[in-house]
Amino acid sequence: MDARITKQRLANMLTYDWLKILGTIALAAVVFCVFFMMIATRATVGQTYYIYVYSGLTVGGDFNGLKDDLKNKSVFSYDILDLGSESFNNSGVYGSTAFSARRSAGEGRVMFVSDDRTTDENGKEFSTLLSFIDNEGTSAESFALFLDPQVFLNDCEKYLQKFFGENLSGELNREQARSTFMERNGKDKRFRSAAKKEAGVKQEEARLEKLKKDFLTVREAVDTESLGFVKYTGFGEKEHVIGFSMESLHLTKLVYYTEKDEDREVVTNSKIALCIFNNKEREGDLKYETVNFLAYLLEKYGAVE
C-alpha cells in the first residue's frame, strides 16, 4: 500500500479535513479546561475576604495596592484563597446596584463607611452608616447587618481559649489544632495525601498562633482606646455598637473623608467607621480573620504621623 505523503495528498487533507482538525483541537481544549476546573480548589465563603469602601469616602493611593500588600505581608492565613477590595459609589445606578448584588451573594467581610452625622429639623440623626440599618425594627436585631465588634472580639477570645487556655497564656493545644484542621480541611483537594495533610496541620498551627498574637494586639488597642467603637442610640434609648472607629488611625493614604472648613476642603479620618458584615455562620472558624486585618491597620496606620 502506498502511504507516502505527497503534495497532492497533503493538499487534499487540508482541503477536506481541516474542519475535523479544528474540531479535534477545540474538543481537546474544552476537555483540558473541564479537567482543570474539576481538580481546582474553589474558595468557600470563609476562604474569601473582600474589603469594601462605600460612598461618602474616597480611596487613597494605598487602596489600589491593598491586595498585594496584604498578600506580601501574609496578613491572612493560608486558608484565605480569594482576596480583594472594591469601592462603591451610591450616587449612580451602578454603584448601589453592584453593592446590593455583592451583598445578596453573601460577599464582603468588612466595609469602610462614612460616619458623618447630621440632624434634621425634627432632631432625627442621620448618617450614611445609619442608612444601612433597618429603622423599622423594634430590637437590636434590626442592627443585624453588622456584627457588634465588642461581641465579635469576645467570641474570638472564647475561640482562642479552646487552643491556648483561659488566659491565652498556655502553649498551643496541637491535638485540638489538628482536630480543627481535619474537620475543616480534611477533604480539601489541597491536602489529599498524608504528607500534605501533615503540612496543612502545621499551617493551621501557624494560623492559630498568628491569630492569638493579632488578637492580643487588637485587644490592647481597645483597652488603651487606640481603637474605638462606633455607637448609636435607638429603640428605647438603647446603645448599639455597630463598628470600629478609625478616628485614632492615620488612614488618609488608604481611605479618607473630605469635609469643608470655611472655604477649603480638609481630608480627615475622624469620620470613618469599619464595620464587619454579619455573614452568619457561613465563614466558620475563618470569621476571625478580620482580627488579622485590624492588627494590620493598627501596625501600618496607627503610628503618629
N, C-alpha and C positions, 0 to 999 in steps of 0.2 A: 504494500500500500504506500502510495506516495504522500508523505505527510510534510513535505518541505514547505517552509514559509516563503511565499513569493510575494512580489509587489501586488500582483493581482488579487491573491487570496487575502492579503492584509487590507487592501482597499475594499474588498467585499465585506470583510468583517466590520470595518469602520463604518461602512455604508449601512449595513443591515442590523448590526448587533450593538451599536453604540448606546441605544436606549436601555438595553439589558445591562450593559456595563454600568451606566449611570445609576440604574435602579438598584443594582447589587451594592454599589458603593454607598448609596443613600441608606439602604436597609442595614448595612453594616454599621453605619454611623449611628442610626437610631438604636440598634441593639446595644452598642457600647454606651450610649447615653443612658438608656434604661438600666443597664447593669450598674453603672457608677451611681445612679440615683438610688438604686436599691441598697447598695452597700454603704452609702454615705450616712453619716450621723446627722440627724435632724435635731436642731435645738428645740428643747421644750420651752414652755413659758418661763420656767425657773432659770433656764440657761440663757435667757435673753435679757439684756439690760440696755434700755434706751432712756436717754435723758432728754427731757423736753424743756423748751423755753416758750412761754406763752406771751400773747400780745400785751403790750404795755412796757415790755422790756426790750432792750437792744443787746445783741450779742457782740462781744468784743473779739479781738484777734485770736485769743486763745481758744475760742469756741470751735473754730474751724479745725484746729488740730487736737481737739479734746480726745477723740477716739484713739489717735496714735499715742498721745501722751499717757493715757490710761493703760494702753497695752504695753508700752515701753517700760513703764514703772511697775508693771504687774500688780495693779491696784486690785483687780478682781481675781478670784480663784480660777483654777484650771477648768472649772465646770461652767464658766460663762463662755459660751461658744459664739454668741452673736451680740455685738456691742455697737452702739451708735448714738447719735444725737440729732435733734431736729428742732427747728424753730417755727412757731406758728403765729400768724397774724390774723386776728379775727376781724380786721377792717374790710377784708374782702371775702368773697364766697369761698374761695379755695381753702384759705387758712382754717376757718371754722369747720368746713366740711371734712378736710383731711384729718383734723384733730379728732372730730367725732368718730370718723371711721377707724382711726387707730385705737381709740378707747373702746369702741364697740367690739373690736377684735381682742380686747384684753391686753393691748400693747402699752408699753410705757411703765417705768418704775418710779421715777421722780420727776418733778416739774418745778422749774424756777418760774415764779409768777409775781406780778406787782402786788404789793400790799399798801398801795397809796389809798388812803381812806378819805372819803368826803361825806358830808352830811347834808341831806336835803332840807327844805323849809319845814318839814314836819319832824326834823330831828332824827330821821332814819339814817343809819350808817350804811355806806355802800363802798365797795371796792371790787376790783377785778377778781380777787381771790374769793370774796364773799359771793360773787355771782355764780360760782360753781356749786354752791350749796343750795339744797332744796329747802327754801324757807317755808314751804307749806307743811313741813313736818311738825311734830309736837314733842320730839325727844332727841336725844343725842344721836339716834340712828339716822337723823337727817344729815349728819355730817359724815356719813359712811363713805363718801367718795374718797376721803383721805384717812390715813391712819393717824391716830393720836401719837405723836412722836415720843411722848413720855411712856405710853403703854408699849410702844414698839421697842424702846430701849430696855424696858423691864422684861419683856418677853425674850429679847436677845440674851439678857443676863441669865434667865432661867434655862435657856437652851444651852448656854456655855457651861452652866453648873453641872450638866449631865456628864461633861467631859473633864472638868477641872476642879470639881468640888464646890462647896457652898460659897466660899470667898474667892473663888477663881485663883487660889494660891497654890493648888496642888499640881502635880505632873499630869500630863495628858493621859487619860484612860485609853490606851491603844486598842483594847478589845472593843470598847464602845465605839471608837472611831472606825474600826474595821466593820463592825456590825452596821453602822450607819452608811458606810460606803457601799456595802453589799446590798443593802436594802434599796438604795437609790440608784446605783450604777451596776449592780450585779449582772444585768442583762444588756448593758450598753455595748454597742458594737465596737467601741474603742478598747474594750477590755475583755476580749474573747478568750485569750489564753491565760493560763495560771500565772505566767510571768508578768503579763500586762495587768492582771488584777492586783498583784503584789505591788507593782509600780503605782497603780491607782490608789491603793491604800496609803502609800507614802505621800501622795499628793493630797489625799484627804486629811492626813495628819497636819501637813503644812497649811492647808486651808483653815483648819481649826485654830492652829497656833496664831496665824495672822489675824483671824477674826477676833481672837481674845485680845491681842495687842492693840488692834484698832478700836475695839470696844472700850478698853481702858482709856485710850486717848480721847475718845468722844465723851465718855463719862466725866473725865477730869475737866474737859472744856465746859460741859454743862454745869458742873459743880462750881467752877470759877467764873461762870457767866460769860465765858468767851463764846459760847454758843447758846443763844436764847431760843425762846419759843414764841410762836405767833398765836395769839389768843383772841377769841371773840366771845362776846356775851350775848346770849339769846335764849329763848324758850324758858321763861320764868327766871330771867336774870342769871341763868347758869353759865359758867365759863367753859368754853370749849377750846381745846388746844388742837390746832389743825396743821401745824407746820413748824419748821425751824426758821428762826430769824437769822438773816445773813448780815445783820447790821454791823457786827464786830469784825467781819471779814472784808478784805480788800479785793472785791470780785470784779472791779471795773474792766479788767483785761479779759474777763470771761463773759460776764453779763452785767448790765447796769441799767439804772433807771435815770431818766432825764427829767429834771424839774426846773421851773423858771424862778430865777431870783432877780427881781426887778426887770431889767432889760436883757438879761443874759441867761443862757441855759447852763445848768450845773449837772454834771454827771455824778451820781451817787449810788451807793449800795445799801443805803439806810432803809429803803422801802422794798426790799426783796425778800420773798419767802421761798423756802424749799419744802415742797410737800411730797409726801410718799403716797402713791396711789394704793388704794385698798384693792388688791387683786385676790382677796380671799385666801384660800389655801393652795392655789394653783402653782405657787412658786416653791412650796415645800421648804426644806432646810435652806434653800438658796435665797429666801426672802431677806435674810440678814446681810446680804452683800452690800446693801445700802450703807451699812456701818463702815465698810471699806471706803465707799465714796465720800462719806462725811470726813473720815480721817484724812483722805487725800486733800479735800478742800481746806481743812484746818492746817495741814502741813504746807501747802503751796500758797494759800492766800491769808493765812492767819497772822503772819508776821507784820509788824508795824512798818508801813512804807516810809 
